[in-house]
């Protein structure tokens, strides 16, 4: 029987993150960071374990919302590519992690299959184990492989996807799985029967009420990923056919990629995102947000931020699978449909802030969803 936490002994949890969740500047870590923050705010005592490429010397933002933060360096040993275990799993293997987890017997929340090496090795028998399913990893890596232009990387990602097809059997070993999209929840329940749906954590408390018109169309995303690069190439083609309306492509990287793709199109420009506040300003001044993905893998955080902080959102079906959230967006799949949607909305005032608020508030409330996670943890922790 599930019940809410009601004593300090039920308020301790380990969280293992695949990356440093601060600053929360891309999809996966946004969910991790704001989940930690929401759990802290309902009284959870959190031991945070993070795999990183470089161990930071200062991390006050994380220390403020956790009991303790421990970092582990992810391996870059290329020989690990020859393991039957996915590289993104085996590179996150550190003996110190097992030792540190065993010092405090408490439930463990694993952020994605990438963090589950110890479960694969059948350690941690005294802990209840909960998996946050960020992606169906074999689908995710297969999608990246298709979008990659480098033949070598295309092959690497393809074999990573094949390894995950076998590795995902590990999901049977978890007491509970928490999926962040309906698609992933249905997939996990169909194969393993142990999943619940709890939407993404995002940190927004209210939808911004803005003036009816913005100034431009905006795409923002991490241009280190092949799926986002493919999306930008698609949108450049769209806006080359709408030469009298501006598209801003905002990222912390990828300026040369955009410059080469857009060629002489003067209505398309790249903006380097300086920080979170700069991105907020870009969203506040956008009239239309254009977003798409070529792979079905969870709910895209860029969409959630845009819904809370901006106006119209034109998306394809892969951006989100929650029908209520989709109803706040304009749907388009083809180049022709995106062009038609932009041309229709560019001169239309955005007036649906109250409708958006009424839809998003009950579904995407971080505090409510943190309490749902607490109900999953409590029965297994004495």
C-alpha positions as CSV (number, residue, x, y, z in Angstrom):
1,X,0.0,0.0,0.0
2,X,1.4,3.4,-1.0
3,X,1.5,6.2,1.6
4,X,3.0,9.6,2.0
5,X,6.3,10.1,3.9
6,X,5.5,10.8,7.5
7,X,8.7,10.4,9.5
8,X,12.3,11.3,9.1
9,X,13.4,7.7,8.6
10,X,11.3,7.7,5.3
11,X,12.8,10.9,4.1
12,X,16.3,9.8,3.0
13,X,17.1,8.9,-0.6
14,X,20.2,8.4,-2.9
15,X,20.0,9.9,-6.4
16,X,22.5,8.8,-9.0
17,X,22.8,11.2,-11.9
18,X,24.3,10.5,-15.3
19,X,25.8,14.1,-15.3
20,X,26.2,17.2,-13.2
21,X,22.6,18.6,-13.0
22,X,23.7,22.1,-12.4
23,X,23.4,24.3,-14.3
24,X,20.2,22.8,-15.8
25,X,20.9,23.8,-19.4
26,X,19.8,20.8,-21.4
27,X,16.8,18.3,-21.3
28,X,18.0,15.4,-19.2
29,X,19.6,17.4,-16.4
30,X,16.8,19.9,-16.3
31,X,14.5,17.0,-15.1
32,X,17.2,15.8,-12.6
33,X,17.9,19.3,-11.1
34,X,14.3,20.4,-10.6
35,X,13.3,16.9,-9.3
36,X,16.1,17.2,-6.6
37,X,14.9,20.8,-5.8
38,X,11.3,19.7,-5.5
39,X,12.1,16.7,-3.4
40,X,14.2,18.9,-1.1
41,X,11.4,21.3,-0.7
42,X,9.0,18.6,0.6
43,X,11.6,17.6,3.2
44,X,13.6,14.8,1.5
45,X,17.2,14.3,2.6
46,X,19.2,13.7,-0.6
47,X,22.6,12.0,-1.1
48,X,23.4,13.0,-4.7
49,X,26.0,11.0,-6.7
50,X,27.0,12.4,-10.1
51,X,29.1,11.0,-12.9
52,X,30.9,13.8,-14.7
53,X,33.7,14.3,-17.3
54,X,35.4,16.9,-15.0
55,X,34.9,17.0,-11.2
56,X,34.0,20.5,-10.1
57,X,35.7,22.2,-7.2
58,X,32.6,24.3,-6.1
59,X,28.9,23.4,-6.3
60,X,27.0,25.6,-3.8
61,X,23.7,25.4,-5.8
62,X,23.7,21.6,-5.3
63,X,24.9,21.7,-1.7
64,X,22.0,24.0,-0.9
65,X,19.4,21.4,-1.8
66,X,21.1,18.1,-0.7
67,X,22.6,16.4,2.3
68,X,25.7,15.5,0.5
69,X,27.1,15.7,-3.1
70,X,29.6,13.2,-4.4
71,X,31.2,13.2,-7.9
72,X,32.7,10.4,-9.9
73,X,34.7,10.7,-13.1
74,X,33.1,8.8,-16.1
75,X,35.7,6.7,-17.9
76,X,36.8,7.6,-21.4
77,X,38.7,4.4,-22.0
78,X,38.0,3.5,-25.7
79,X,38.5,-0.2,-24.9
80,X,35.2,-0.1,-23.1
81,X,33.5,0.2,-26.5
82,X,34.2,-3.5,-27.0
83,X,32.2,-4.6,-24.0
84,X,28.8,-6.2,-24.4
85,X,27.5,-3.7,-21.9
86,X,26.6,-0.4,-23.4
87,X,29.5,2.1,-23.3
88,X,27.3,4.8,-21.7
89,X,26.7,2.3,-18.8
90,X,30.1,0.7,-18.3
91,X,31.9,4.1,-18.4
92,X,29.8,5.0,-15.3
93,X,31.4,2.4,-13.1
94,X,33.3,3.5,-10.0
95,X,34.0,1.3,-6.9
96,X,33.7,4.4,-4.7
97,X,30.1,4.7,-5.6
98,X,29.2,1.2,-4.2
99,X,31.1,2.0,-1.0
100,X,29.3,5.4,-0.6
101,X,25.9,4.0,-1.3
102,X,26.4,1.2,1.3
103,X,27.2,3.8,4.1
104,X,23.5,4.9,4.1
105,X,20.9,2.2,3.6
106,X,18.1,4.1,1.8
107,X,16.2,3.9,-1.5
108,X,18.2,4.7,-4.6
109,X,16.7,6.6,-7.6
110,X,18.7,5.9,-10.7
111,X,18.5,8.6,-13.3
112,X,18.3,6.6,-16.5
113,X,19.7,3.2,-17.5
114,X,23.1,4.8,-18.0
115,X,23.6,4.8,-14.2
116,X,22.7,1.2,-13.5
117,X,26.0,-0.7,-13.7
118,X,25.8,-1.7,-10.0
119,X,22.3,-3.2,-10.5
120,X,23.6,-5.1,-13.5
121,X,26.3,-6.6,-11.2
122,X,23.6,-7.5,-8.6
123,X,24.9,-5.2,-5.9
124,X,22.7,-3.1,-3.6
125,X,20.5,-5.9,-2.4
126,X,19.7,-4.1,0.8
127,X,18.3,-1.0,-1.0
128,X,15.0,-0.5,-2.8
129,X,15.8,0.6,-6.3
130,X,13.8,3.0,-8.5
131,X,14.6,3.8,-12.1
132,X,13.8,7.1,-13.8
133,X,13.3,6.0,-17.4
134,X,14.6,9.0,-19.4
135,X,14.5,7.1,-22.8
136,X,14.0,3.8,-24.4
137,X,17.7,3.8,-24.9
138,X,17.9,1.5,-27.9
139,X,15.3,3.7,-29.7
140,X,17.2,6.8,-28.7
141,X,20.6,5.6,-29.9
142,X,19.1,4.2,-33.1
143,X,17.6,7.6,-33.8
144,X,20.9,9.3,-33.2
145,X,22.6,6.8,-35.5
146,X,20.2,7.7,-38.3
147,X,20.7,11.4,-37.8
148,X,24.5,11.3,-37.6
149,X,26.5,12.4,-40.6
150,X,29.8,10.9,-39.4
151,X,30.0,7.3,-40.6
152,X,32.2,6.3,-37.6
153,X,29.8,7.8,-35.1
154,X,26.8,6.4,-36.9
155,X,28.3,2.9,-36.5
156,X,29.1,3.5,-32.8
157,X,25.6,4.6,-32.0
158,X,24.1,1.7,-33.9
159,X,26.0,-0.8,-31.9
160,X,25.2,1.0,-28.7
161,X,21.5,0.7,-29.6
162,X,21.9,-3.1,-30.2
163,X,23.6,-3.5,-26.8
164,X,20.7,-1.7,-25.0
165,X,18.2,-4.1,-26.6
166,X,19.7,-6.9,-24.5
167,X,20.7,-4.7,-21.5
168,X,17.2,-3.3,-20.9
169,X,16.2,-6.7,-19.3
170,X,17.8,-5.2,-16.2
171,X,14.5,-3.2,-15.7
172,X,13.1,-6.4,-14.1
173,X,15.4,-5.8,-11.2
174,X,13.8,-2.5,-10.1
175,X,11.1,-2.2,-7.5
176,X,9.5,0.6,-9.6
177,X,10.1,2.5,-12.8
178,X,9.1,6.1,-13.2
179,X,8.6,7.1,-16.9
180,X,8.5,10.7,-18.1
181,X,6.3,10.1,-21.1
182,X,3.2,8.0,-21.8
183,X,5.0,6.2,-24.6
184,X,7.8,5.0,-22.3
185,X,5.4,4.2,-19.5
186,X,3.3,2.0,-21.8
187,X,6.4,0.3,-23.2
188,X,7.9,-0.5,-19.8
189,X,4.5,-1.8,-18.5
190,X,4.0,-4.0,-21.6
191,X,7.5,-5.6,-21.2
192,X,8.2,-5.4,-17.5
193,X,4.9,-4.4,-15.7
194,X,6.4,-2.1,-13.1
195,X,6.1,1.5,-14.4
196,X,4.2,4.6,-13.5
197,X,4.0,7.9,-15.4
198,X,5.3,11.1,-13.6
199,X,5.9,14.0,-16.0
200,X,9.1,15.9,-16.4
201,X,10.3,18.3,-13.7
202,X,11.0,21.8,-15.1
203,X,11.2,24.5,-12.4
204,X,8.5,26.8,-13.8
205,X,5.9,27.8,-11.3
206,X,3.5,29.8,-13.5
207,X,2.9,30.6,-17.2
208,X,4.1,34.0,-18.2
209,X,1.4,36.5,-19.3
210,X,3.0,38.4,-22.2
211,X,1.8,40.9,-24.7
212,X,-0.1,39.4,-27.7
213,X,2.7,39.8,-30.1
214,X,6.4,38.8,-30.1
215,X,9.1,39.8,-32.7
216,X,10.4,36.6,-34.3
217,X,10.3,32.8,-34.6
218,X,12.7,31.0,-32.2
219,X,14.4,27.6,-32.1
220,X,16.6,26.8,-29.1
221,X,18.5,23.6,-28.4
222,X,21.8,21.8,-27.8
223,X,23.5,21.7,-31.2
224,X,26.0,19.1,-30.1
225,X,23.3,16.4,-30.7
226,X,22.6,15.1,-34.1
227,X,18.8,15.1,-33.8
228,X,18.9,18.8,-33.0
229,X,21.2,19.5,-35.9
230,X,18.9,17.7,-38.2
231,X,15.9,19.7,-36.8
232,X,17.8,23.0,-37.4
233,X,18.7,22.0,-41.0
234,X,14.9,21.3,-41.6
235,X,13.9,24.6,-40.1
236,X,16.4,26.6,-42.1
237,X,14.8,25.1,-45.3
238,X,11.4,26.2,-44.0
239,X,12.4,29.8,-43.3
240,X,14.4,30.1,-46.5
241,X,10.9,29.9,-48.0
242,X,9.6,32.6,-45.7
243,X,12.2,35.2,-46.4
244,X,10.3,38.1,-44.8
245,X,10.0,36.6,-41.3
246,X,12.9,36.2,-38.9
247,X,14.1,32.9,-37.4
248,X,16.5,33.0,-34.4
249,X,18.5,29.8,-33.7
250,X,19.7,29.9,-30.1
251,X,22.3,27.6,-28.6
252,X,25.5,27.6,-26.6
253,X,27.3,26.0,-29.5
254,X,26.9,25.4,-33.3
255,X,27.4,28.9,-34.8
256,X,29.5,27.6,-37.7
257,X,27.0,24.8,-38.4
258,X,24.1,27.3,-38.7
259,X,26.2,29.7,-40.7
260,X,27.0,27.0,-43.3
261,X,23.5,25.7,-43.5
262,X,21.7,29.0,-43.8
263,X,24.0,30.3,-46.6
264,X,22.8,33.7,-47.7
265,X,19.4,33.7,-46.0
266,X,19.4,37.1,-44.2
267,X,16.3,36.3,-42.2
268,X,18.0,33.5,-40.3
269,X,20.5,34.2,-37.5
270,X,22.4,32.4,-34.8
271,X,22.3,33.7,-31.2
272,X,24.7,32.3,-28.6
273,X,22.9,31.7,-25.3
274,X,24.8,33.4,-22.5
275,X,22.9,32.1,-19.5
276,X,19.5,31.0,-18.4
277,X,18.2,34.6,-18.1
278,X,19.3,35.3,-21.6
279,X,17.3,32.4,-22.9
280,X,14.3,33.6,-20.8
281,X,14.5,37.0,-22.6
282,X,14.7,35.2,-26.0
283,X,11.6,33.2,-25.2
284,X,9.7,36.3,-23.9
285,X,10.3,38.1,-27.2
286,X,9.5,35.2,-29.5
287,X,6.1,35.2,-31.2
288,X,6.4,31.6,-32.5
289,X,8.6,28.8,-31.2
290,X,9.4,26.1,-33.8
291,X,10.4,22.7,-32.6
292,X,10.7,19.2,-33.9
293,X,12.4,15.9,-33.3
294,X,13.1,13.0,-35.6
295,X,12.9,10.4,-32.8
296,X,10.3,9.5,-30.3
297,X,12.1,9.7,-27.0
298,X,10.3,11.3,-24.0
299,X,9.1,14.8,-23.5
300,X,11.3,17.6,-24.8
301,X,12.1,20.1,-22.1
302,X,12.6,22.9,-24.6
303,X,8.8,22.6,-25.3
304,X,7.8,22.8,-21.7
305,X,9.9,25.9,-21.2
306,X,8.5,27.5,-24.3
307,X,4.9,26.8,-23.1
308,X,5.5,28.5,-19.8
309,X,7.6,31.4,-21.0
310,X,6.6,32.2,-24.5
311,X,3.7,32.3,-27.0
312,X,2.8,30.0,-30.0
313,X,4.5,26.7,-30.2
314,X,4.6,24.8,-33.5
315,X,5.8,21.2,-33.0
316,X,5.8,17.7,-34.5
317,X,4.3,14.7,-32.7
318,X,7.7,13.5,-31.4
319,X,8.1,16.5,-29.1
320,X,5.5,15.3,-26.5
321,X,2.9,12.5,-26.3
322,X,0.6,13.9,-23.6
323,X,-2.6,14.9,-25.5
324,X,-3.4,17.7,-23.0
325,X,0.0,19.3,-23.6
326,X,-0.3,18.8,-27.3
327,X,-3.6,20.7,-27.3
328,X,-1.6,23.8,-26.2
329,X,0.5,23.6,-29.4
330,X,0.1,23.8,-33.2
331,X,0.9,20.5,-34.9
332,X,3.0,20.2,-38.1
333,X,5.0,17.4,-39.6
334,X,6.1,18.3,-43.1
335,X,8.0,21.3,-44.4
336,X,4.8,22.5,-46.1
337,X,2.8,22.3,-42.9
338,X,5.4,24.2,-40.9
339,X,5.4,27.0,-43.6
340,X,1.6,27.2,-43.5
341,X,1.5,27.3,-39.7
342,X,4.2,30.1,-39.5
343,X,2.4,32.2,-42.1
344,X,-0.9,31.8,-40.3
345,X,0.4,32.6,-36.8
346,X,2.8,35.4,-37.6
347,X,0.1,38.0,-37.7
348,X,-2.2,36.4,-35.1
349,X,-2.2,37.7,-31.5
350,X,-1.5,35.1,-28.8
351,X,-4.3,35.3,-26.3
352,X,-4.6,31.8,-24.8
353,X,-2.5,32.3,-21.6
354,X,-5.3,31.4,-19.2
355,X,-6.2,28.3,-21.2
356,X,-2.5,27.2,-21.2
357,X,-2.3,27.9,-17.4
358,X,-5.4,25.7,-16.7
359,X,-4.0,22.8,-18.8
360,X,-0.4,22.9,-17.6
361,X,-0.8,23.6,-13.8
362,X,-2.4,20.3,-12.8
363,X,-0.2,18.1,-15.1
364,X,3.3,19.7,-14.7
365,X,3.3,20.7,-11.0
366,X,6.8,19.9,-9.6
367,X,5.6,19.9,-6.0
368,X,2.7,17.5,-6.7
369,X,4.9,15.2,-8.7
370,X,7.6,15.2,-6.1
371,X,5.0,13.9,-3.6
372,X,4.1,11.2,-6.0
373,X,7.7,10.0,-6.0
374,X,7.7,10.1,-2.2
375,X,4.7,7.7,-2.2
376,X,6.7,5.3,-4.3
377,X,9.7,5.4,-2.0
378,X,8.1,5.2,1.4
379,X,6.6,1.7,1.4
380,X,10.0,0.1,0.7
381,X,12.0,2.0,3.3
382,X,11.9,1.3,7.0
